[in-house]
């Protein structure tokens, strides 16, 4: 094996490996085109894909070894929860399931490369999507000395037929199952679907496409009430049972999916400049976002809550664009974590036919006081004070209107008077 004279010299590369067709053929392709040793790394993020036999498959494809690591706990506690706490939602709907996972995978890819003394890393992301950016920005932030190889931007393989032919030529074991027409990504937080019939956003998604959630039409005919408890912004119990971050998300996924909750249909703006149409299933995550927001409503003052909503928009952009390991994301996190201190309490939902209906929330740190907001007589609020407040609050508007009237005789915001044009 020898490297192509037009390519940089690489001795050892660590590949982000799923065991699918693309990453399976990348192993011999790297060996053939870079003349390097290939080490594979697979992350268990709750994708429920069969990990048994993956090592044998990687070795049979030409890799020297395979790392398989369970990163579910780190994924939930260090990536999912901070993003949820920030209220980060991309383009009003996307709860960032794939976006949050990529920096973690790339971080561990870099760590393994350093452990193995590798001089390069590789990934199977295409040149059209966002994942290539997320992987590579993370590598640049953590170890810019590592070379980055993205075969989809280099090779002549253009589709599944070419990949299968390459696999056959180099005796790469490939499962003889029919590939779904959809491109999917799954982890403990969500499932995404792209491609196939979804390339036309006018066509209704087929029900058989969904893999996690029951259709609302087929969901139970009776509602189910559940409770989620938070401590300092972190979910700690579901229905009174503490089962750890991974267990909580497993439980919420099962409950919400049964009732058809968490489906999102979105035409989104990719970072690379094109739009894409995708369907997301985020059952448990939808409940956690709604529940956390309910506790915020009770416990955050108005100015902090409103500013945090702005932070959420910027935080979502950073996560979506692969800028997790940046000073700005760390700075925003510091602000967000300072707002979580008093977010302890309980939230109740009624789950029914695709809806998570909020039916109650309480907190020992609640700023809502029934005795303060009552319309009955109280010692806190004197309604007569409102007159002075309104006069001062509206003073700039009043002054502007007075200047308009002195100049043109009418406020700038007054509608044109058409009465003089009326016929007799």
Helices and strands as residue ranges (DSSP letters): E 12-16, H 21-34, E 37-44, H 54-61, E 65-70, H 72-75, I 76-80, H 81-85, H 97-116, E 120-123, H 131-142, E 147-150, G 151-153, H 160-169, E 183-186, E 191-194, G 196-199, G 207-209, G 216-218, E 224-231, E 234-238, H 244-258, E 263-269, E 275-281, H 283-299, H 302-320, H 327-339, E 345-352, E 355-362, H 370-373, H 385-393, H 395-408, G 419-421
